[in-house]
Amino acid sequence: MECEVNMEMEAKKAQLVEKRKEQILTATKHIFAQNGFRRTQLDQIAAYLNVGKGTLYRYFRDKKSLFLAVFEQGMCQLRQTMMSKVEAVANPRDKIAMAVKTYFEFFDNDKELIEISMQVRSEFKDDYSRIFLELYGDYIVRIQENLRNGIGIGIFRDLDVEKTAEAMSATLQGVLQTFYIREFKEDSAMQGQVGQRISLSDRTEAVTALLLEGVLKR
């Protein structure tokens, strides 16, 4: 009986630790996105969270590990969102359309993660590759499976599944990077002009059409 009580207490403790870490990561994302990794100090983060700096060290080894954890949390959320929305669609053609829509909507709703992603790639290329490839491996396999299904039922033409899946993934990443360079980094005064709305979702129709034109059977 005592053993069961101890196990239950340990489980609750572990849940509290994870919950606290999630709270820290969510609150910290804004600071890193706004100030950049190099200009952000742990003292700033502790003050923002209204905790002592020792609390941060209790959960994260240093500023770099906290920064990478913010990025990794965001990538995990992207994976979960893509899976929940895209896997619910059966038709291979519609699945591609949903993937594009979901990807762009996700980053429209979390522009700070775009900034964090670009910073991680710039500051810590090896860590970026490791975290990205963990997501990419599963993601690219799902694209390949969808293409094979589409070919199998006659919706898509015969094509090189592996290379086509890579091209599709690269297209979405390329649009995201261009969005960041050309628009997301614009002066805030320009972004605030009446009638001007910066949105990745505005590209959904064009990108979906581009991808499907390359795979649909005629």
trRosetta pair geometry for C-beta under 8 A, 3 or more apart (Angstrom, degrees):
i j d omega theta_ij theta_ji phi_ij phi_ji
1 4 5.8 -54 -154 32 32 110
1 5 6.6 32 149 -18 65 104
2 5 5.6 -52 -151 35 35 113
2 6 6.4 36 152 -19 66 105
3 6 5.8 -55 -150 36 31 112
3 7 6.4 31 153 -20 65 106
4 7 5.7 -54 -148 36 32 112
4 8 6.3 33 153 -20 65 106
5 8 5.7 -56 -150 36 30 111
5 9 6.4 31 152 -19 65 106
6 9 5.7 -54 -148 36 32 112
6 10 6.3 32 153 -20 65 105
7 10 5.7 -52 -147 36 31 112
7 11 6.4 35 152 -22 64 105
8 11 5.6 -52 -149 33 32 113
8 12 6.5 30 153 -16 64 105
9 12 5.8 -55 -149 37 32 109
9 13 6.3 35 151 -22 65 107
10 13 5.5 -53 -147 35 32 115
10 14 6.3 34 153 -21 65 104
11 14 5.8 -53 -150 34 30 111
11 15 6.5 31 151 -20 63 105
12 15 5.6 -53 -149 35 34 114
12 16 6.4 35 152 -20 65 104
13 16 5.7 -55 -151 35 31 111
13 17 6.5 34 150 -21 65 104
14 17 5.6 -51 -150 32 33 114
14 18 6.5 30 154 -16 65 106
15 18 5.9 -56 -149 39 31 109
15 19 6.2 33 152 -21 65 108
16 19 5.6 -54 -145 37 31 113
16 20 6.2 32 155 -20 65 106
17 20 5.9 -57 -150 36 28 110
17 21 6.4 29 152 -19 63 107
17 59 7.4 169 -169 -109 85 100
18 21 5.6 -53 -147 36 32 113
18 22 6.4 34 153 -21 64 104
19 22 5.7 -53 -151 34 31 112
19 23 6.5 33 150 -20 63 104
20 23 5.6 -52 -150 34 34 114
20 24 6.4 34 152 -19 65 104
20 59 6.7 -143 112 -82 105 143
21 24 5.7 -54 -149 35 32 112
21 25 6.3 31 154 -18 66 107
21 59 5.2 178 -98 -163 89 134
21 69 7.6 -88 180 167 107 143
22 25 5.8 -55 -145 37 30 110
22 26 6.2 30 158 -19 65 108
22 73 7.4 146 -126 -134 70 138
23 26 6.0 -56 -145 37 27 110
23 27 6.3 18 160 -11 63 112
24 27 6.1 -65 -148 43 26 105
24 28 5.8 21 159 -20 65 118
24 49 6.5 6 -119 -110 74 152
24 56 7.0 150 -153 -114 139 75
24 59 6.2 140 27 81 163 156
24 60 7.6 -155 126 -17 147 122
24 66 7.6 -85 141 -143 117 109
25 28 5.8 -61 -139 39 25 110
25 29 6.6 43 159 -41 62 95
25 66 7.7 -162 -99 -166 71 75
25 69 5.8 -107 -104 124 118 102
25 70 5.2 176 -158 -98 87 66
25 73 4.9 106 158 -19 148 164
26 29 6.2 -39 -157 5 28 114
26 73 7.8 -115 -64 137 64 154
27 30 6.9 -54 -178 22 40 107
27 31 7.8 27 140 -9 66 107
27 45 7.9 119 113 -161 100 83
27 48 6.5 166 157 125 111 111
27 49 5.5 110 112 -91 151 93
28 31 5.6 -59 -160 36 51 111
28 32 6.2 42 150 -15 81 106
28 45 5.4 18 -116 -140 98 120
28 48 7.7 130 -97 83 56 136
28 49 7.6 -17 -65 -55 82 120
28 66 6.3 -91 166 165 165 113
28 70 5.8 -117 96 -83 108 128
29 32 6.1 -63 -150 41 31 106
29 33 5.9 26 158 -18 68 113
29 70 5.0 161 -89 -160 78 121
29 74 7.4 117 -118 -60 134 117
29 112 5.3 94 149 131 106 136
29 113 7.2 -23 -162 -74 131 68
29 116 6.4 -54 -150 -60 87 143
30 33 5.9 -60 -144 39 26 110
30 34 6.1 18 161 -14 64 114
30 112 6.2 -61 -97 -127 50 155
31 34 6.0 -62 -144 41 25 106
31 35 5.9 -15 173 16 66 116
31 40 5.6 108 141 -129 101 126
31 44 6.2 156 -160 124 138 114
31 45 5.7 -169 68 -93 166 79
31 48 5.9 -137 -66 -16 133 169
32 35 6.8 -72 -127 54 20 84
32 36 7.2 8 -172 -165 55 6
32 37 6.2 22 -150 -81 97 60
32 40 5.6 -50 -99 -33 59 165
32 67 5.9 145 -121 -123 145 86
32 70 6.0 147 28 74 154 168
32 115 8.0 159 117 112 79 107
32 116 5.9 56 111 -105 121 97
32 119 7.1 -162 162 73 101 163
33 112 3.8 -69 -80 -153 168 91
33 113 7.9 -47 -90 -48 129 25
33 115 4.3 96 -146 81 87 135
33 116 5.6 -57 -82 -51 87 85
35 39 4.5 -130 167 93 96 108
35 40 4.6 125 91 -69 127 85
35 44 7.4 21 1 120 169 164
36 39 4.8 63 66 24 99 103
36 40 6.6 -169 83 -19 45 93
36 119 6.3 -179 -141 -118 68 133
37 40 6.1 -67 -148 30 24 110
37 63 7.5 127 -168 146 84 113
37 64 8.0 50 -167 -104 125 62
37 67 5.4 45 -120 -129 109 152
37 119 5.4 149 -20 169 108 127
37 123 5.3 -16 48 -59 155 168
38 123 7.6 -171 -46 -106 91 130
40 44 6.0 -117 -159 61 68 136
40 45 6.9 57 174 -47 107 102
40 63 7.2 161 100 -160 97 126
40 67 8.0 140 71 -86 137 112
41 44 4.8 103 63 -2 78 100
41 45 7.4 -149 99 -2 46 85
41 63 7.8 -71 -144 -98 33 141
42 45 5.4 -53 -150 38 42 113
42 46 6.1 44 152 -21 71 104
42 53 5.4 82 132 -141 111 108
42 56 5.7 -169 -163 85 111 160
42 63 5.6 -121 -58 -80 98 99
42 66 7.7 123 -105 18 95 156
43 46 5.8 -53 -145 37 30 111
43 47 6.3 30 155 -18 64 107
43 53 6.2 -35 -92 -79 57 125
44 47 5.9 -59 -150 38 28 110
44 48 6.2 30 153 -22 65 108
45 48 5.6 -54 -147 35 31 114
45 49 6.3 16 157 -6 66 110
45 56 6.4 81 102 -93 122 147
45 66 7.4 53 -168 148 175 157
46 49 6.0 -65 -146 47 28 101
46 51 5.5 -104 -155 78 75 71
46 52 6.2 -16 -165 165 129 15
46 53 4.4 -74 -61 -78 157 62
46 55 7.0 132 -127 49 98 102
46 56 5.9 -97 -78 -22 94 124
47 50 7.2 28 -174 -76 33 41
49 55 7.7 -137 106 90 134 135
49 56 7.9 133 42 -69 149 100
51 55 4.1 -63 156 45 126 154
51 56 7.2 137 98 -40 120 79
52 55 5.2 116 65 -11 72 97
53 56 5.6 -46 -165 29 50 113
53 57 6.7 45 143 -15 72 103
54 57 5.5 -56 -150 40 41 111
54 58 6.5 54 148 -34 67 98
55 58 5.5 -45 -156 19 35 120
55 59 7.3 9 155 0 61 104
56 59 6.5 -76 -162 45 34 94
56 60 5.9 -40 170 46 75 104
56 66 6.7 -14 -173 -82 109 144
57 60 6.9 -83 -115 69 27 60
57 61 7.5 34 -147 -146 68 19
57 62 7.9 23 -113 -82 82 43
60 65 4.8 175 -171 98 92 107
60 66 4.2 71 160 -70 165 85
60 69 6.4 -115 -108 3 121 147
61 64 7.9 -33 82 64 99 84
61 65 4.4 80 43 4 93 156
62 65 5.4 97 50 11 64 100
62 66 7.2 -122 104 -3 35 92
63 66 5.7 -59 -151 38 34 112
63 67 6.1 36 153 -23 68 108
64 67 5.6 -55 -147 36 31 114
64 68 6.3 25 158 -13 66 107
64 124 7.2 121 -157 -73 107 145
65 68 5.9 -53 -143 41 30 108
65 69 6.2 36 154 -25 63 108
66 69 5.6 -55 -148 34 29 114
66 70 6.7 36 151 -24 62 100
67 70 5.8 -50 -158 26 31 113
67 71 6.9 26 149 -12 62 104
67 116 7.9 -173 -171 -153 78 99
67 119 7.9 -98 -175 116 120 122
67 120 7.2 169 146 -92 101 92
67 123 8.0 -35 138 86 149 148
68 71 5.5 -53 -152 38 39 112
68 72 6.1 38 151 -20 70 107
68 120 6.8 110 -108 -127 66 120
68 124 6.8 -61 -84 81 109 161
68 127 5.5 -75 -117 166 131 141
68 131 7.1 -170 -170 -50 96 145
69 72 5.6 -52 -140 39 33 111
69 73 6.2 41 155 -25 64 102
70 73 5.9 -52 -151 31 27 113
70 74 6.7 26 152 -17 60 107
70 116 5.9 -117 119 -150 112 147
71 74 5.8 -59 -155 36 32 112
71 75 6.4 28 152 -17 67 106
71 113 7.8 126 -126 -150 56 80
71 116 5.3 -167 -89 146 82 114
71 117 6.5 128 -137 -89 104 55
71 120 4.7 50 -94 -58 159 154
71 128 7.7 -71 158 -107 156 72
71 131 6.3 78 118 122 111 167
72 75 5.7 -53 -146 37 34 111
72 76 6.3 37 154 -20 66 104
72 131 5.3 -116 -95 -138 86 130
73 76 5.8 -57 -151 35 30 111
73 77 6.5 30 152 -18 64 106
74 77 5.6 -55 -150 35 33 112
74 78 6.5 37 150 -22 65 102
74 110 6.7 171 -142 151 109 144
74 113 4.1 163 -157 -129 145 122
74 116 6.4 130 2 78 159 141
74 117 7.4 -117 100 -59 142 95
75 78 5.4 -47 -149 32 35 115
75 79 6.5 38 151 -20 64 102
75 131 5.9 147 21 158 164 106
75 132 7.2 -130 -123 -97 147 50
75 134 7.9 88 131 75 139 102
75 135 5.1 -113 174 -53 114 146
76 79 5.6 -50 -150 34 34 113
76 80 6.4 33 153 -17 65 105
76 135 7.9 -133 -78 -88 43 112
77 80 5.7 -53 -145 38 33 111
77 81 6.2 32 156 -19 65 108
77 106 7.9 161 123 -162 93 118
77 110 7.7 106 101 -47 137 170
78 81 5.9 -58 -147 38 28 109
78 82 6.2 27 157 -18 65 109
78 103 7.9 45 -162 -127 105 68
78 106 5.8 102 -121 158 79 153
78 113 7.8 168 -53 153 114 156
78 135 7.1 30 82 -151 114 146
79 82 5.9 -57 -146 37 27 109
79 83 6.2 23 158 -17 64 110
79 135 5.5 -133 -70 -134 117 100
79 138 7.2 51 -143 79 122 133
79 139 7.3 -110 -115 -67 88 102
80 83 5.9 -58 -146 38 27 109
80 84 6.2 23 160 -18 65 110
81 84 6.0 -58 -144 37 27 107
81 85 6.3 9 164 -4 64 113
81 102 6.3 175 139 177 97 112
81 106 5.3 134 103 -101 154 125
82 85 6.4 -70 -146 46 24 98
82 86 5.4 -3 174 2 67 124
82 99 6.7 40 -153 -134 100 77
82 102 5.7 137 -110 118 60 135
82 103 6.8 33 -97 -75 108 76
82 106 7.5 -42 -58 -43 80 153
82 139 7.2 14 111 -117 159 102
83 86 6.6 -59 -116 48 18 94
83 87 5.2 8 -174 -9 60 125
84 87 7.0 -36 -105 39 10 102
84 88 6.9 14 163 -25 46 114
85 88 6.3 -71 -166 25 23 112
85 89 7.7 12 149 -16 59 105
85 98 5.9 -164 142 167 97 111
85 102 4.4 159 86 -100 150 142
86 89 6.1 -61 -166 27 42 109
86 95 5.8 74 -170 -162 87 82
86 98 5.2 158 -109 108 66 113
86 99 4.9 45 -108 -81 131 78
86 102 6.1 -111 -51 20 91 154
86 142 7.6 86 114 151 136 138
87 142 7.9 -73 -80 -151 92 134
89 94 5.0 -139 -177 113 127 104
89 95 4.6 172 98 -90 118 69
89 98 4.8 168 -19 4 155 156
90 94 7.6 30 62 62 52 123
90 95 7.6 -122 90 -57 11 107
91 94 4.0 65 76 19 108 111
91 95 6.4 -169 88 -21 52 84
91 155 7.7 132 -174 -88 86 164
92 95 5.4 -51 -145 28 30 118
92 96 7.0 32 157 -19 62 97
92 146 5.1 147 -138 -179 89 82
92 147 7.3 127 -166 -91 129 23
92 149 4.9 177 -75 94 124 102
92 150 3.4 -152 119 -71 159 96
92 153 7.2 164 3 43 126 120
92 155 5.5 163 62 67 118 146
92 156 6.7 -80 118 -23 141 114
93 96 6.1 -53 -162 29 33 108
93 97 6.8 28 146 -12 64 107
93 150 6.7 114 -51 -120 66 123
93 155 5.5 -125 -41 173 106 140
93 156 7.9 173 -73 -56 83 88
93 212 6.5 60 -150 -128 91 119
93 216 7.1 49 -111 -96 117 99
94 97 5.4 -54 -150 40 40 114
94 98 6.1 40 152 -20 70 106
95 98 5.7 -54 -146 38 30 110
95 99 6.3 37 152 -25 63 104
95 146 5.2 -137 100 -141 143 135
96 99 5.6 -52 -149 31 31 114
96 100 6.7 29 155 -16 64 103
96 146 6.9 155 -59 139 81 141
96 168 7.5 -91 -139 -149 108 141
96 208 7.0 134 125 -143 92 82
96 211 5.9 -157 171 118 128 130
96 212 6.2 149 98 -77 142 89
96 215 7.7 164 -69 52 166 145
97 100 6.1 -55 -153 35 31 109
97 101 6.3 28 153 -16 65 111
97 208 5.0 51 -119 -146 74 132
97 212 7.4 8 -64 -56 89 130
98 101 5.6 -56 -144 41 33 113
98 102 5.9 31 159 -19 68 110
99 102 6.0 -56 -141 39 25 108
99 103 6.1 28 159 -22 62 110
99 143 7.8 95 -144 -97 170 91
100 103 5.9 -56 -146 34 26 112
100 104 6.4 14 162 -8 63 110
100 172 6.8 -147 -116 -97 71 111
100 204 5.6 133 131 -146 105 76
100 207 5.4 178 -154 101 133 113
100 208 4.7 -165 61 -76 159 87
100 211 6.8 -170 -64 17 134 146
101 104 6.4 -67 -151 42 24 102
101 105 6.0 18 159 -15 64 116
101 201 7.5 43 -148 -133 65 88
101 204 5.2 54 -98 -146 66 134
101 208 7.4 16 -45 -67 82 131
102 105 5.8 -60 -141 42 27 109
102 106 6.1 36 158 -29 64 106
103 106 5.9 -54 -153 27 24 114
103 107 7.0 6 158 -3 60 106
103 172 5.4 -24 139 -160 161 135
103 176 8.0 -92 154 -63 108 120
104 107 6.3 -64 -151 43 32 99
104 108 6.2 39 151 -25 67 107
104 172 8.0 -126 -56 -147 81 97
104 175 7.8 -40 -93 114 106 133
104 200 3.9 -158 -160 127 91 108
104 201 5.0 145 128 -83 118 52
104 203 6.4 -165 -120 63 148 94
104 204 5.3 -139 45 -76 154 92
104 207 7.7 149 -51 39 135 146
105 108 5.4 -51 -144 34 33 117
105 109 6.4 24 158 -12 65 108
105 200 7.6 -142 -56 83 26 108
105 201 5.6 54 -81 -85 69 112
106 109 6.1 -70 -158 42 26 103
106 110 6.4 -27 160 26 65 110
107 110 6.0 -75 -129 64 36 78
107 111 6.7 77 168 -90 70 50
107 113 6.7 -118 -124 74 74 109
107 114 5.6 78 -163 -61 111 108
107 176 6.2 -177 -73 -127 179 111
107 179 8.0 106 122 89 137 152
107 200 5.5 42 82 6 107 161
108 111 7.2 1 -153 -59 24 89
108 199 5.7 25 -122 -148 124 77
108 200 5.0 -137 -62 38 92 99
108 201 5.3 -12 -51 -25 155 101
110 113 4.3 25 137 6 110 118
110 114 7.5 144 112 -18 70 78
111 114 5.3 -39 -162 22 52 117
111 115 7.0 50 145 -15 69 98
111 184 6.4 -177 -163 -135 113 118
112 115 5.6 -52 -157 37 41 112
112 116 6.3 42 146 -20 70 105
113 116 5.3 -49 -142 39 38 114
113 117 6.1 45 155 -26 67 103
114 117 5.8 -53 -150 32 28 113
114 118 6.6 23 155 -14 62 106
114 176 6.8 -150 -125 -179 108 100
114 179 7.6 -78 -148 98 150 110
114 180 5.4 -165 165 -92 119 112
114 184 6.0 -97 111 -144 143 168
115 118 6.0 -58 -150 37 30 107
115 119 6.4 29 153 -18 64 109
115 180 7.7 164 -79 -140 52 114
115 184 7.4 -153 -66 151 85 131
116 119 5.7 -59 -150 38 31 112
116 120 6.3 30 155 -20 67 105
117 120 5.9 -54 -147 34 29 108
117 121 6.4 26 156 -16 63 107
117 128 7.9 100 -165 -137 64 111
118 121 5.8 -54 -147 38 32 111
118 122 6.3 28 154 -17 64 110
118 177 7.8 130 -95 -124 107 77
118 180 5.9 164 -59 174 143 156
119 122 5.7 -62 -149 40 30 109
119 123 5.8 7 164 -3 70 116
120 123 6.2 -64 -131 48 25 96
120 124 5.6 -47 -166 53 66 98
120 127 6.7 -100 -175 96 102 104
120 128 4.8 142 131 -87 96 101
120 131 7.6 -38 155 47 148 140
121 124 7.9 -61 -90 63 10 57
121 125 6.5 44 -168 -106 51 64
121 128 4.5 112 -95 -139 57 166
122 125 7.8 -9 -148 -65 6 80
124 127 4.0 -8 143 36 119 117
124 128 5.9 140 96 -26 74 87
125 128 5.5 -55 -145 35 30 115
125 129 6.4 31 157 -20 65 104
126 129 5.8 -53 -151 34 30 111
126 130 6.5 30 152 -20 64 106
127 130 5.6 -51 -147 34 34 113
127 131 6.3 25 159 -11 67 107
128 131 6.3 -63 -147 42 27 102
128 132 5.8 20 160 -15 66 117
129 132 5.9 -60 -136 43 24 108
129 133 5.8 21 166 -19 64 114
130 133 6.2 -61 -144 36 19 106
130 134 6.8 25 155 -24 58 104
131 134 5.9 -52 -156 26 31 114
131 135 7.1 21 151 -7 62 104
132 135 6.0 -64 -161 42 36 105
132 136 5.6 33 149 -24 73 116
133 136 5.1 -53 -129 42 37 115
133 137 6.0 51 166 -35 68 96
134 137 6.5 -42 -149 18 21 112
134 138 7.9 8 156 -1 50 103
135 138 6.7 -72 -167 41 35 100
135 139 5.8 28 150 -20 72 122
136 139 5.3 -65 -140 44 31 115
136 140 5.7 27 167 -21 73 108
136 169 7.2 88 -144 -173 95 151
137 140 6.5 -56 -143 33 19 103
137 141 6.8 19 156 -17 56 109
138 141 5.9 -60 -154 34 31 112
138 142 6.6 29 152 -19 65 107
139 142 6.0 -60 -157 33 30 110
139 143 6.8 28 150 -17 65 104
139 169 6.8 108 124 -112 116 127
140 143 5.6 -49 -151 34 38 113
140 144 6.4 41 150 -21 66 104
140 165 5.3 104 -165 143 80 123
140 166 6.8 23 -139 -81 124 63
140 169 6.0 -41 -96 -45 88 152
141 144 5.6 -54 -150 36 33 114
141 145 6.4 35 152 -21 66 105
142 145 5.6 -49 -145 35 33 113
142 146 6.4 34 154 -19 63 104
143 146 5.8 -57 -152 36 31 111
143 147 6.4 31 152 -19 65 106
143 165 4.0 134 107 -142 118 101
143 168 5.8 -177 -162 74 141 135
143 169 6.5 -122 -22 -51 166 100
144 147 5.7 -56 -150 36 31 111
144 148 6.4 30 154 -18 66 105
144 161 5.0 81 -147 156 84 111
144 162 6.4 14 -109 -90 123 52
144 165 4.6 -39 -67 -60 74 156
145 148 5.7 -54 -148 36 32 111
145 149 6.4 33 152 -20 65 105
146 149 5.6 -52 -148 35 33 113
146 150 6.4 33 153 -19 64 106
147 150 5.6 -55 -149 37 32 112
147 151 6.4 31 153 -18 66 105
147 156 6.2 -85 -157 84 66 172
147 159 7.2 -84 -178 70 124 110
147 161 4.8 159 99 -134 133 90
147 164 6.0 133 -126 91 157 128
147 165 6.2 -118 -8 -66 141 94
147 215 6.9 -103 -129 -147 96 141
148 151 5.7 -53 -147 37 32 111
148 152 6.1 37 153 -25 64 109
148 161 5.8 16 -62 -115 84 148
149 152 5.5 -55 -147 34 30 116
149 153 6.6 6 163 -1 65 108
150 153 6.6 -67 -143 45 27 92
150 155 4.4 -81 -161 70 83 109
150 156 3.6 61 126 -5 113 116
150 215 6.9 40 115 151 149 122
151 154 7.8 41 -179 -69 29 23
151 155 7.7 -82 -61 55 22 69
151 156 4.8 -57 -69 78 61 103
151 157 7.4 -21 -114 104 86 16
151 158 6.2 84 -144 -98 120 49
151 159 7.3 -143 -85 28 125 78
151 161 7.5 -88 -11 -79 144 108
154 217 6.3 -72 174 29 61 161
155 216 7.0 -60 161 -131 72 68
155 217 6.4 173 153 12 22 108
156 159 6.9 -75 156 13 111 115
156 215 4.6 -29 -136 162 108 96
156 216 6.4 -77 -110 -103 56 29
156 217 5.9 128 175 -34 11 91
157 215 6.7 -163 33 -174 81 44
157 216 7.1 46 -13 114 92 23
157 217 4.4 141 -63 -95 73 73
157 218 7.3 -8 -62 7 126 71
159 164 5.1 60 130 -49 127 145
159 215 6.3 -91 7 -124 155 78
160 163 4.2 20 112 33 122 112
160 164 5.8 150 82 -21 66 91
161 164 5.9 -63 -141 41 24 109
161 165 6.1 26 161 -22 64 108
162 165 6.0 -57 -151 33 25 110
162 166 6.7 22 153 -15 61 107
163 166 5.7 -55 -150 37 34 112
163 167 6.3 36 152 -21 67 106
164 167 5.6 -53 -147 36 33 113
164 168 6.4 36 154 -21 65 103
164 214 7.4 175 -140 128 106 118
164 215 6.6 100 -170 -91 140 111
165 168 5.8 -52 -149 33 31 112
165 169 6.5 29 155 -15 64 106
166 169 5.9 -57 -149 39 31 110
166 170 6.1 29 154 -19 66 110
167 170 5.7 -56 -143 40 30 111
167 171 6.4 39 154 -29 63 102
167 214 7.9 -98 112 129 138 160
168 171 5.7 -50 -152 25 30 115
168 172 7.0 25 154 -13 62 101
168 211 5.7 69 -123 -137 95 120
169 172 6.1 -57 -158 35 34 107
169 173 6.4 27 151 -13 67 110
170 173 5.6 -58 -145 43 34 111
170 174 5.9 39 155 -25 68 108
171 174 5.7 -56 -146 35 27 113
171 175 6.5 27 156 -18 63 104
171 207 6.6 149 146 -156 116 104
171 210 7.2 -173 -163 106 147 126
171 211 6.5 179 79 -80 161 102
172 175 5.9 -53 -149 34 31 109
172 176 6.4 31 152 -19 63 107
172 207 7.2 92 -93 178 67 144
173 176 5.6 -56 -150 37 33 114
173 177 6.3 30 154 -18 67 106
174 177 5.8 -54 -145 37 31 109
174 178 6.2 30 156 -17 65 107
175 178 5.8 -56 -146 39 30 110
175 179 6.2 38 152 -25 63 106
175 200 7.2 106 136 -149 109 97
175 203 5.8 168 -169 135 134 157
175 207 6.0 -27 -65 -92 160 139
176 179 5.6 -53 -150 33 29 117
176 180 6.6 30 152 -20 62 105
176 200 7.0 12 -104 -122 68 135
177 180 5.6 -53 -152 33 34 114
177 181 6.3 26 155 -14 67 108
178 181 5.8 -57 -142 41 32 107
178 182 5.7 4 170 3 70 117
179 182 6.7 -67 -129 49 18 92
179 183 5.6 -46 -167 44 58 113
179 184 5.9 60 137 -24 76 107
179 198 7.9 126 -169 177 95 102
179 200 5.6 2 -121 -93 164 90
179 203 7.6 -111 -75 -10 120 147
180 183 7.6 -51 -83 55 6 71
180 184 4.5 -36 -129 40 46 132
180 185 6.4 55 164 -25 60 100
181 184 7.7 38 2 41 19 91
181 185 6.4 -20 -146 18 25 127
182 185 7.8 104 44 40 9 93
182 186 7.7 5 145 -51 42 101
183 186 5.6 -30 -158 -14 38 116
183 198 4.9 162 162 -140 123 122
184 198 6.9 151 -83 157 55 145
186 190 4.9 -87 156 75 119 129
186 191 5.6 140 89 -53 111 93
186 198 7.6 -174 32 -80 127 146
187 190 4.7 89 69 4 88 104
187 191 7.2 -161 95 -7 46 87
188 191 5.4 -53 -147 37 40 115
188 192 6.3 36 156 -22 68 108
189 192 5.9 -60 -150 35 30 110
189 193 7.8 58 148 -49 57 80
190 193 6.1 -23 -169 -18 41 112
190 196 7.4 -76 157 114 65 164
191 196 6.8 -148 -157 111 34 121
191 198 6.0 -44 -135 -12 99 128
192 196 7.7 54 90 64 11 113
193 196 4.3 50 73 10 96 130
197 202 7.9 140 101 -50 97 132
199 202 4.5 104 85 -16 101 100
200 203 5.9 -57 -175 30 52 111
200 204 7.8 79 134 -50 69 81
201 204 5.3 -10 -164 -24 54 118
203 206 5.5 -68 -162 50 60 108
203 207 5.3 50 147 -20 92 113
204 207 6.2 -67 -144 41 22 103
204 208 5.9 21 163 -19 64 113
205 208 5.9 -57 -143 38 25 111
205 209 6.3 24 159 -18 62 109
206 209 5.9 -57 -149 37 27 110
206 210 6.4 29 153 -21 63 108
207 210 5.5 -53 -148 35 33 115
207 211 6.3 29 157 -16 67 106
208 211 6.0 -58 -148 38 29 106
208 212 6.1 17 160 -10 66 113
209 212 6.1 -62 -140 43 26 104
209 213 6.0 32 161 -27 65 108
210 213 6.1 -54 -146 29 23 112
210 214 7.1 17 156 -16 56 108
211 214 6.2 -68 -165 33 31 109
211 215 7.0 -6 156 5 66 113
212 215 6.2 -77 -146 48 37 93
212 216 5.3 37 167 -34 80 112
213 216 6.5 -41 -118 24 23 109
